[in-house]
Amino acid sequence: MDVAATPITFHKPAAAPAAAAERWRVADIQALLELPLPELIHRAQSVHRQHFDPAEIELATLLSIKTGGCPEDCGYCPQSVHYDTGLEAGKMMDVVAVRAAAEAAKASGATRLCMGAAWRAPKDRDIDKVATLIREVKDVGLEACCTLGMLSDSQAQALKEAGLDYYNHNLDTAPEAYGRIITTRDYQDRLDTLARVRQAGMSVCCGGIVGMGESRTERAGLIAQLANLDPYPESVPINELVKVEGTPLADVDDIDPFEFVRTIAVARITMPKAKVRLSAGRQQMHEALQALCFVAGANSIFYGDKLLTTGNPEAERDRALLKRLGLTSRQA
């Protein structure tokens, strides 16, 4: 059968588990993943050009405002108290330090600062402190994003009132693979937090991690979960596992790089108006692979010296690569 020439049809049942109409079946997404790579990239680039300037990249900076000591057992995370990775827990950054980081991020070309804290779920007093930081970031002139763990309704509302633009809460993987990676919270917990963020009126940043030993079908399952959210996330970070010694996933086999590109392309096709972010794992990627991801529809990167607790390409190297590719960044 000529897969490239075979039209893909989509089934739309009455409802999906996330309380949204299921626009994309896992089988349909897997069929996309199995297309010849040139055909898949052509489809993704065609969709991309309908909604974005293909030469424009969003630059976002990620800042760990509270590192380590997390009670969750996420198998990929060096910040978990369950694993000995040599990472020491730290206190929450103060306002002066966060403002300085925001000013440096803006000066280097970033338009969004995402603040991450290693909590399972913040306490209300933590939210009060983060709200102050959000106002500082907004005062600098950047979009503000936070990833703080699970939220209550009142906490989500407080973050919105402080001016938060985006809340990041990744699904990580497909529902059927989730229990192999995390046991300290349920998949539904993540969906509930995303619903609270939406209810509060904030935009959603939500993606996942590939290369954790999952199958192609499970990768399709992750994309299906994201694409069938109603609405789908405005920002979709696609992370490649960064293997950290001491975590359960330190010795998992590497994902095929072209499989990663396929995942980017399918995210673009199924969530056409989202910013698809080439996120964690970029440091270990060859520049040619990063370029292929941009061609496949990625139009956002985490930019700067650190990606929470794992390395990220230095800003100068990022700028040099974008210049060589003829790509430009959106200015704040």
C-alpha positions in Angstrom: 0.0 0.0 0.0 1.3 3.5 -0.8 1.1 5.1 2.6 2.1 8.5 1.4 -0.8 8.7 -1.0 -3.3 7.1 1.3 -5.7 9.7 2.7 -6.1 9.6 6.5 -9.6 9.8 7.8 -10.5 10.8 11.3 -13.1 9.4 13.6 -15.1 11.7 15.9 -16.9 9.9 18.8 -19.4 11.7 21.0 -17.0 12.4 23.9 -13.5 11.7 25.2 -12.3 11.1 28.8 -10.9 14.6 29.0 -14.5 15.9 28.5 -13.7 17.1 25.0 -14.7 15.8 21.6 -12.1 13.3 20.4 -10.7 14.9 17.3 -7.8 12.6 17.0 -7.7 8.8 17.5 -4.5 7.2 18.6 -4.7 5.0 15.5 -4.9 8.1 13.3 -1.8 9.7 15.0 0.1 6.5 14.7 -0.7 6.4 11.0 0.9 9.9 10.7 4.0 8.7 12.6 4.4 5.9 10.2 4.4 8.0 7.0 7.6 8.3 5.1 9.5 11.1 6.7 9.6 13.4 3.7 5.8 13.2 3.4 5.3 13.7 7.1 7.5 16.8 7.2 5.8 18.2 4.1 2.4 17.9 5.8 3.7 19.4 9.0 5.4 22.3 7.2 2.3 23.0 5.2 0.2 23.2 8.3 2.9 25.3 10.0 2.9 27.9 7.2 -0.8 28.4 7.5 -0.5 29.8 11.0 3.1 31.0 11.5 6.0 32.6 9.9 8.3 29.6 9.2 11.4 31.7 9.9 10.4 33.0 13.3 11.3 31.3 16.6 10.0 32.1 20.1 12.8 32.4 22.7 11.8 31.4 26.3 14.0 31.2 29.3 13.4 28.7 32.2 14.4 29.6 35.7 14.4 27.2 38.7 13.1 29.4 41.5 13.0 26.5 44.0 15.3 23.5 43.3 15.2 20.0 44.7 13.4 18.3 47.5 10.3 17.2 45.5 8.3 14.4 47.1 7.2 13.0 43.7 8.9 9.9 42.3 9.0 10.9 38.6 11.5 8.4 37.1 13.3 11.0 35.0 13.7 13.8 37.6 16.9 14.6 39.5 14.9 16.8 41.8 13.1 13.9 43.4 13.9 13.1 47.0 13.6 9.4 46.1 16.8 9.4 44.1 20.4 10.1 44.9 21.6 12.4 42.0 23.9 14.7 44.0 21.4 17.6 43.7 20.9 19.5 47.0 17.6 21.1 47.7 17.6 24.9 47.9 15.4 27.7 49.2 13.1 29.8 47.0 14.8 32.6 45.1 14.2 36.1 46.4 12.6 38.9 44.4 15.8 40.7 43.6 17.5 37.6 42.1 14.4 36.7 40.0 14.1 40.3 38.7 17.8 40.2 37.8 17.3 36.9 35.9 14.3 38.3 34.1 16.2 41.4 33.0 19.0 39.3 31.8 16.6 37.0 29.9 15.0 40.0 28.2 18.4 41.5 27.3 19.4 38.3 25.6 16.3 38.2 23.5 13.8 36.1 25.4 10.2 37.0 25.4 8.9 34.7 28.1 10.3 33.6 31.5 9.0 30.3 32.9 9.6 29.9 36.7 9.8 26.3 38.0 9.5 25.1 41.6 10.1 21.5 42.7 6.8 21.1 44.6 4.1 18.4 44.4 1.6 21.1 45.1 2.4 24.6 46.4 1.0 25.8 49.7 -1.1 29.0 49.7 1.8 30.9 51.3 4.0 29.8 48.4 1.5 31.1 45.9 1.6 34.5 47.6 5.4 34.6 47.1 5.2 33.4 43.5 2.6 36.1 42.8 5.1 38.7 43.8 7.7 37.2 41.4 5.1 37.1 38.6 4.5 40.9 39.0 8.2 41.5 38.8 8.6 39.5 35.6 5.7 41.3 34.1 7.1 44.7 35.1 10.3 43.8 33.2 8.2 43.3 30.1 8.2 39.6 29.7 5.4 37.0 29.4 5.3 35.0 32.7 4.9 31.3 32.9 5.0 29.1 36.0 5.3 25.3 36.7 4.6 24.7 40.3 2.8 21.3 40.5 -0.8 20.7 41.2 -3.1 23.6 41.9 -6.3 24.2 43.7 -9.1 26.4 42.2 -8.2 29.3 44.4 -4.5 29.0 43.7 -5.0 29.1 40.0 -7.2 32.2 40.4 -4.6 33.9 42.5 -1.9 33.3 39.8 -4.2 34.7 37.2 -4.9 37.8 39.2 -1.1 38.3 39.7 -0.8 38.5 35.9 0.4 35.0 35.0 0.1 34.4 31.2 0.9 30.6 31.0 0.8 27.7 33.4 3.0 24.7 32.5 1.8 21.3 33.6 3.0 18.4 31.4 1.2 15.2 30.9 4.7 13.5 30.4 3.5 10.4 28.6 0.5 8.4 27.5 -2.0 7.2 30.1 -1.1 3.6 29.6 2.7 4.3 30.1 2.2 6.7 33.0 2.4 4.2 35.9 5.8 3.0 34.7 7.2 6.5 35.2 5.3 8.0 38.2 3.4 6.5 41.1 2.9 9.4 43.4 0.1 11.0 41.4 -2.5 9.9 38.9 -3.0 11.0 35.3 -6.3 12.5 36.3 -4.6 14.7 38.8 -2.7 16.4 35.9 -5.9 16.8 33.8 -7.7 18.3 36.8 -4.9 20.9 37.3 -5.1 21.8 33.6 -8.9 22.2 33.9 -8.4 24.6 36.8 -5.9 26.6 34.9 -8.3 27.0 32.0 -11.2 27.9 34.4 -9.0 30.7 35.8 -8.5 32.1 32.3 -4.8 31.3 31.8 -3.2 29.9 28.8 -1.8 26.3 29.0 1.7 25.1 28.4 1.5 21.3 28.3 3.6 18.6 26.5 5.6 15.6 27.4 8.8 13.6 27.4 9.8 11.1 24.7 12.6 8.6 24.9 11.5 7.1 28.3 11.3 3.6 26.8 7.8 4.1 25.4 6.5 2.6 22.2 5.5 4.5 19.1 1.9 3.7 20.0 2.4 5.3 23.4 3.9 8.3 21.8 0.8 8.5 19.6 -1.2 8.2 22.8 0.5 11.2 24.4 -0.1 13.4 21.3 -3.7 12.2 21.3 -4.2 13.3 24.9 -2.7 16.7 24.2 -4.5 17.3 20.9 -7.9 16.3 22.3 -7.8 18.7 25.2 -10.5 21.3 24.6 -8.9 23.6 23.6 -5.5 22.1 23.0 -2.5 23.8 24.7 -1.3 27.1 23.3 2.3 26.0 24.0 3.4 22.4 23.6 7.0 21.5 24.9 8.3 18.3 23.4 11.2 17.1 25.6 13.7 14.4 24.9 14.7 12.5 28.0 17.8 13.9 29.7 19.3 10.8 31.4 20.6 11.6 34.9 22.7 9.2 36.9 20.8 8.0 39.9 17.3 8.2 38.4 15.5 5.0 37.3 15.7 6.1 33.6 19.4 6.7 33.5 20.1 3.7 31.4 17.1 3.6 29.1 17.9 3.2 25.4 18.2 6.4 23.4 15.3 7.3 21.2 15.9 7.2 17.4 16.5 10.9 16.5 14.2 10.7 13.5 11.5 9.4 15.8 11.9 12.6 17.8 11.5 14.6 14.6 8.3 12.6 13.8 6.9 13.5 17.2 7.5 17.2 16.6 5.9 17.0 13.1 2.8 15.2 14.4 2.4 17.7 17.3 2.4 20.4 14.7 -0.2 18.7 12.5 -2.6 17.9 15.3 -2.2 21.2 17.2 -1.7 23.6 14.3 -2.0 26.9 16.1 0.2 25.9 19.1 3.8 27.0 19.7 5.6 23.7 19.5 8.7 24.0 21.7 11.9 22.1 21.2 12.6 21.8 24.9 14.7 19.6 27.2 17.3 17.4 25.5 18.4 20.0 23.0 21.9 20.1 24.4 22.5 16.6 23.3 21.1 17.1 19.8 23.3 17.8 16.8 22.6 21.1 15.2 21.4 19.4 12.1 18.8 17.5 14.1 17.6 20.8 15.7 17.3 22.3 12.2 15.2 19.4 11.1 12.9 19.9 14.1 12.4 23.5 13.0 11.5 22.3 9.5 9.1 19.8 11.1 7.2 22.6 12.8 9.0 23.5 16.1 8.9 27.2 16.5 9.9 27.8 20.1 13.0 26.9 22.2 14.1 27.2 25.8 17.0 29.6 25.5 19.8 30.3 27.9 22.3 28.6 30.2 20.2 26.3 32.3 17.0 24.3 31.8 16.0 23.8 35.5 18.8 21.5 36.7 20.1 20.1 33.4 22.2 21.9 30.9 20.9 23.9 27.9 23.0 25.2 25.0 24.5 28.6 25.8 22.7 31.6 24.4 25.5 32.6 22.1 25.5 29.2 20.5 21.8 29.4 20.1 21.9 32.8 18.4 24.7 31.5 16.1 22.6 28.5 15.1 19.5 30.6 14.4 21.6 33.0 12.3 23.1 30.2 10.3 19.6 28.9 9.6 18.2 32.3 8.7 15.7 32.2 11.6 14.7 35.2 13.6 13.2 35.6 17.1 10.0 37.4 18.0 10.9 40.5 20.1 9.2 41.3 23.4 
